[in-house]
Amino acid sequence: MAIKALAHITGGGFVDNLPRMLPKNCDVLIRKGSWKIPAIFRLLEANGSVLQDELYQVFNMGIGMTIIVAANGAEKILKHIRQQRYGAWLIGEVRRGSGMVALE
């Protein structure tokens, strides 16, 4: 298993923490909706007048830990984590770039 980086995500994690664990010539693309989003975030968006961009920036829509792995090892690592009875999803990818995080 080729784990390249780990990040415990707290508020602002996608935008602020992910670039810190990458070379300057890489970007991270996060695919919205690729994981089960806890219902509380939908309630905050609908009833609290919280914009979706802010939910991703401040609360990361429920993602608490990210692992960057070699692409050819991702399924094996997902399987291992799920066997431990934890939720795990492939939520994005690393691409050539300039150190940015994009939400798609």
GROMACS elastic network, one bead per residue, 0.5 to 0.9 nm:
[ bonds ]
;  ai    aj funct       b0    kb
    1    69     6  0.78840   500
    1    70     6  0.80923   500
    1    73     6  0.58429   500
    1    74     6  0.83017   500
    1    76     6  0.74679   500
    1    77     6  0.68808   500
    2    68     6  0.87662   500
    2    69     6  0.56153   500
    2    70     6  0.56399   500
    2    71     6  0.88946   500
    2    72     6  0.87145   500
    2    73     6  0.64084   500
    2    74     6  0.86127   500
    2    77     6  0.88636   500
    3     6     6  0.77527   500
    3    67     6  0.69600   500
    3    68     6  0.61192   500
    3    70     6  0.67578   500
    3    73     6  0.83703   500
    3    77     6  0.87302   500
    4    21     6  0.88707   500
    4    67     6  0.74931   500
    4    68     6  0.53501   500
    4    69     6  0.51074   500
    4    70     6  0.69792   500
    5    21     6  0.63827   500
    5    22     6  0.80716   500
    5    66     6  0.81685   500
    5    67     6  0.57757   500
    5    68     6  0.50501   500
    5    69     6  0.70561   500
    6    21     6  0.77658   500
    6    65     6  0.72387   500
    6    66     6  0.56927   500
    6    68     6  0.63358   500
    6    69     6  0.89577   500
    7    13     6  0.83482   500
    7    17     6  0.71510   500
    7    18     6  0.71644   500
    7    21     6  0.76918   500
    7    64     6  0.84618   500
    7    65     6  0.56803   500
    7    66     6  0.52403   500
    7    67     6  0.65822   500
    7    68     6  0.86362   500
    8    13     6  0.80520   500
    8    17     6  0.86098   500
    8    64     6  0.60085   500
    8    66     6  0.65798   500
    8    67     6  0.89341   500
    9    12     6  0.77142   500
    9    14     6  0.74641   500
    9    17     6  0.71895   500
    9    18     6  0.86311   500
    9    60     6  0.77699   500
    9    63     6  0.69024   500
    9    65     6  0.52627   500
    9    66     6  0.70481   500
   10    13     6  0.53402   500
   10    14     6  0.88312   500
   10    17     6  0.86091   500
   10    58     6  0.79881   500
   10    59     6  0.73112   500
   10    60     6  0.77032   500
   10    63     6  0.86161   500
   10    64     6  0.67324   500
   10    65     6  0.85992   500
   11    14     6  0.84284   500
   11    16     6  0.88565   500
   11    56     6  0.87830   500
   11    57     6  0.67761   500
   11    59     6  0.53479   500
   11    60     6  0.67971   500
   12    15     6  0.57775   500
   12    16     6  0.56300   500
   12    17     6  0.72412   500
   12    56     6  0.76615   500
   12    59     6  0.69620   500
   12    60     6  0.69359   500
   13    16     6  0.52568   500
   13    18     6  0.66147   500
   13    56     6  0.86535   500
   13    57     6  0.70762   500
   13    58     6  0.76970   500
   13    59     6  0.81256   500
   13    60     6  0.65741   500
   13    63     6  0.87899   500
   13    64     6  0.86148   500
   14    17     6  0.59253   500
   14    18     6  0.55867   500
   14    19     6  0.81811   500
   14    28     6  0.89270   500
   14    30     6  0.83131   500
   14    56     6  0.74729   500
   14    57     6  0.67625   500
   14    58     6  0.89945   500
   14    60     6  0.65599   500
   14    63     6  0.89931   500
   14   101     6  0.68317   500
   14   102     6  0.87388   500
   14   103     6  0.88721   500
   15    18     6  0.65530   500
   15    19     6  0.73665   500
   15    56     6  0.86070   500
   15    57     6  0.65470   500
   15   100     6  0.77291   500
   15   101     6  0.57912   500
   15   102     6  0.81187   500
   16    19     6  0.65022   500
   16    20     6  0.73003   500
   16    57     6  0.86808   500
   16   101     6  0.84390   500
   17    20     6  0.53967   500
   17    21     6  0.71146   500
   18    21     6  0.56289   500
   18    22     6  0.70149   500
   18    27     6  0.89241   500
   18    28     6  0.74083   500
   18    66     6  0.83424   500
   18    99     6  0.88124   500
   18   100     6  0.84647   500
   18   101     6  0.72510   500
   19    22     6  0.53369   500
   19    23     6  0.78629   500
   19    24     6  0.78294   500
   19    26     6  0.81038   500
   19    27     6  0.72168   500
   19    28     6  0.74893   500
   19    99     6  0.54027   500
   19   100     6  0.61582   500
   19   101     6  0.68316   500
   20    23     6  0.79993   500
   20    24     6  0.86345   500
   20    99     6  0.81581   500
   21    68     6  0.89153   500
   22    25     6  0.79482   500
   22    26     6  0.63170   500
   22    27     6  0.77701   500
   22    28     6  0.86355   500
   22    94     6  0.87514   500
   22    99     6  0.70969   500
   23    26     6  0.57170   500
   23    27     6  0.86438   500
   23    98     6  0.86250   500
   23    99     6  0.71477   500
   24    27     6  0.81120   500
   24    97     6  0.77071   500
   24    98     6  0.56593   500
   24   100     6  0.87517   500
   25    95     6  0.85358   500
   25    96     6  0.57901   500
   25    99     6  0.59788   500
   26    94     6  0.65025   500
   26    95     6  0.54635   500
   26    98     6  0.55215   500
   26    99     6  0.52038   500
   26   100     6  0.74030   500
   27    93     6  0.83703   500
   27    94     6  0.56596   500
   27    95     6  0.51497   500
   27    96     6  0.58590   500
   27    98     6  0.60159   500
   27   101     6  0.57665   500
   27   102     6  0.76874   500
   28    92     6  0.70344   500
   28    93     6  0.57541   500
   28    95     6  0.61769   500
   28    96     6  0.86313   500
   28    97     6  0.84468   500
   28    99     6  0.77228   500
   28   100     6  0.64160   500
   28   102     6  0.63120   500
   28   103     6  0.86192   500
   29    91     6  0.83674   500
   29    92     6  0.52472   500
   29    93     6  0.53505   500
   29    94     6  0.63201   500
   29    95     6  0.73677   500
   29   100     6  0.85200   500
   29   101     6  0.59395   500
   29   103     6  0.60444   500
   29   104     6  0.69407   500
   30    34     6  0.84367   500
   30    91     6  0.57179   500
   30    93     6  0.67932   500
   30    94     6  0.89292   500
   30   101     6  0.73235   500
   30   102     6  0.60807   500
   30   104     6  0.61251   500
   31    34     6  0.57600   500
   31    35     6  0.87188   500
   31    90     6  0.89144   500
   31    91     6  0.56126   500
   31    92     6  0.53916   500
   31    93     6  0.85423   500
   31   102     6  0.84720   500
   31   103     6  0.59523   500
   32    35     6  0.77239   500
   32    91     6  0.76229   500
   32    92     6  0.87188   500
   32   103     6  0.63620   500
   32   104     6  0.57689   500
   33    36     6  0.70415   500
   33    37     6  0.72456   500
   33    91     6  0.82090   500
   34    37     6  0.87270   500
   34    89     6  0.70291   500
   34    90     6  0.70199   500
   34    91     6  0.53316   500
   34    92     6  0.80629   500
   35    63     6  0.85767   500
   35    87     6  0.88653   500
   35    88     6  0.78924   500
   35    89     6  0.57216   500
   35    90     6  0.76364   500
   35    91     6  0.65624   500
   36    39     6  0.89411   500
   36    62     6  0.83790   500
   36    87     6  0.86652   500
   36    89     6  0.84514   500
   37    40     6  0.84055   500
   37    41     6  0.71883   500
   37    42     6  0.80744   500
   37    61     6  0.59954   500
   37    62     6  0.61677   500
   37    63     6  0.84165   500
   38    41     6  0.60258   500
   38    42     6  0.75118   500
   38    61     6  0.72092   500
   38    62     6  0.62533   500
   39    42     6  0.52897   500
   39    43     6  0.64197   500
   39    44     6  0.87952   500
   40    43     6  0.50161   500
   40    44     6  0.61753   500
   40    45     6  0.86103   500
   41    44     6  0.50123   500
   41    45     6  0.61307   500
   41    46     6  0.85513   500
   41    52     6  0.88355   500
   41    55     6  0.70791   500
   41    59     6  0.83339   500
   41    61     6  0.64546   500
   41    62     6  0.80096   500
   42    45     6  0.50751   500
   42    46     6  0.60615   500
   42    47     6  0.83520   500
   42    52     6  0.89928   500
   43    46     6  0.51308   500
   43    47     6  0.56199   500
   43    48     6  0.71746   500
   44    47     6  0.54244   500
   44    49     6  0.68923   500
   44    50     6  0.60037   500
   44    51     6  0.87159   500
   44    55     6  0.83090   500
   45    48     6  0.57129   500
   45    49     6  0.56438   500
   45    51     6  0.60825   500
   45    52     6  0.64842   500
   45    55     6  0.76568   500
   46    49     6  0.62289   500
   46    50     6  0.74822   500
   46    51     6  0.89271   500
   47    50     6  0.79196   500
   48    51     6  0.88016   500
   50    53     6  0.84308   500
   50    54     6  0.66514   500
   50    55     6  0.68899   500
   51    54     6  0.53014   500
   51    55     6  0.64540   500
   51    56     6  0.89628   500
   52    56     6  0.63990   500
   52    57     6  0.86183   500
   53    56     6  0.52732   500
   53    57     6  0.61605   500
   53    58     6  0.85814   500
   54    58     6  0.57232   500
   54    59     6  0.76739   500
   54    60     6  0.87302   500
   55    58     6  0.54418   500
   55    59     6  0.52022   500
   55    60     6  0.62808   500
   55    61     6  0.60627   500
   56    59     6  0.55925   500
   56    61     6  0.54002   500
   56    62     6  0.87036   500
   56   103     6  0.87891   500
   57    60     6  0.58245   500
   57    61     6  0.84413   500
   58    61     6  0.83297   500
   59    62     6  0.64377   500
   59    63     6  0.79919   500
   60    63     6  0.55021   500
   60    64     6  0.76707   500
   61    64     6  0.89222   500
   63    66     6  0.74558   500
   68    71     6  0.87427   500
   68    74     6  0.85999   500
   68    93     6  0.83149   500
   68    94     6  0.81275   500
   69    72     6  0.82002   500
   69    73     6  0.65339   500
   69    74     6  0.61217   500
   69    77     6  0.83287   500
   70    73     6  0.54315   500
   70    74     6  0.65421   500
   71    74     6  0.54032   500
   71    75     6  0.83430   500
   71    93     6  0.82971   500
   72    75     6  0.75031   500
   72    76     6  0.84508   500
   73    76     6  0.54746   500
   73    77     6  0.63451   500
   73    78     6  0.87455   500
   74    77     6  0.52537   500
   74    78     6  0.61244   500
   74    79     6  0.85958   500
   74    90     6  0.76516   500
   75    78     6  0.50337   500
   75    79     6  0.60716   500
   75    80     6  0.85974   500
   75    90     6  0.84089   500
   76    79     6  0.51568   500
   76    80     6  0.62676   500
   76    81     6  0.87784   500
   77    80     6  0.50621   500
   77    81     6  0.62203   500
   77    82     6  0.85685   500
   78    81     6  0.52336   500
   78    82     6  0.61117   500
   78    83     6  0.85525   500
   78    87     6  0.88883   500
   78    88     6  0.60257   500
   78    89     6  0.68947   500
   78    90     6  0.76982   500
   79    82     6  0.51712   500
   79    83     6  0.61131   500
   79    84     6  0.88237   500
   79    88     6  0.84646   500
   80    83     6  0.51253   500
   80    84     6  0.66724   500
   81    84     6  0.52596   500
   81    85     6  0.68854   500
   81    86     6  0.59201   500
   81    87     6  0.74231   500
   81    88     6  0.65468   500
   82    86     6  0.51502   500
   82    87     6  0.60941   500
   82    88     6  0.63128   500
   83    86     6  0.74141   500
   84    87     6  0.89559   500
   88    91     6  0.89415   500
   90    93     6  0.82309   500
   94    97     6  0.88788   500
   96    99     6  0.86477   500
   97   100     6  0.71678   500
